[in-house]
């Protein structure tokens, strides 16, 4: 679970740095589908599974906001240098 959080976090930062909201919507849907499939086929509405999916989505979106912030700071620094 820890590596999936790290992977989703890095993906969110890269998305925020380069792409905008439509890409986040697509990646959020892909994250939900992949984590639901990867966690097994026992019970789709298991409380533990839903909480882990929610944690991954929250991590992705928080990292996206962080990527937006880093991208804005980087672009502002490049603009001031020129």
C-alpha positions in Angstrom: 0.0 0.0 0.0 2.9 2.4 0.7 4.4 2.0 -2.7 1.0 2.7 -4.3 0.7 5.9 -2.3 4.1 7.0 -3.4 3.4 6.1 -7.1 0.1 8.0 -7.0 1.7 11.0 -5.3 4.5 11.2 -7.8 2.0 10.9 -10.6 -0.1 13.7 -9.1 2.8 16.0 -8.8 3.8 15.4 -12.4 0.3 15.9 -13.6 -0.1 19.2 -11.7 3.3 20.4 -13.0 2.4 19.7 -16.7 -1.3 19.1 -17.3 -4.6 20.6 -16.2 -7.9 19.3 -14.7 -9.1 17.1 -17.6 -6.0 14.9 -17.2 -6.7 14.7 -13.4 -10.2 13.5 -14.0 -9.0 10.7 -16.3 -6.2 9.6 -14.0 -8.6 9.6 -11.0 -10.9 7.3 -12.8 -8.0 5.0 -13.8 -6.7 5.0 -10.2 -10.2 3.9 -9.0 -10.4 1.1 -11.5 -6.9 -0.2 -11.1 -7.1 -0.2 -7.3 -10.5 -1.9 -7.3 -9.2 -4.6 -9.7 -5.9 -5.0 -7.9 -7.5 -5.4 -4.5 -9.4 -8.6 -5.5 -12.8 -9.7 -6.4 -14.2 -10.7 -3.1 -16.6 -7.9 -2.2 -16.7 -4.7 -4.3 -18.2 -2.7 -1.4 -15.9 -3.8 1.3 -15.2 -1.0 3.8 -11.4 -1.6 3.7 -11.3 -1.5 -0.1 -13.4 1.7 -0.3 -11.2 3.4 2.3 -8.0 2.5 0.5 -9.4 3.7 -2.8 -10.4 7.0 -1.1 -7.0 7.4 0.3 -5.4 6.9 -3.1 -7.7 9.4 -4.7 -7.1 12.0 -2.0 -3.3 11.5 -2.3 -3.5 11.9 -6.0 -5.5 15.1 -5.8 -3.4 16.7 -3.0 -0.3 15.9 -5.0 -1.9 17.4 -8.0 -2.4 20.7 -6.1 1.2 20.5 -4.9 2.3 20.0 -8.6 0.2 23.1 -9.6 1.9 25.1 -6.9 5.4 23.9 -7.9 4.7 24.6 -11.6 3.5 28.1 -10.9 6.6 28.9 -8.8 8.8 27.4 -11.4 7.2 29.4 -14.3 7.3 32.6 -12.2 11.0 32.1 -11.7 11.7 31.4 -15.4 9.7 34.5 -16.3 11.6 36.8 -13.9 15.0 35.5 -15.3 14.1 36.5 -18.8 
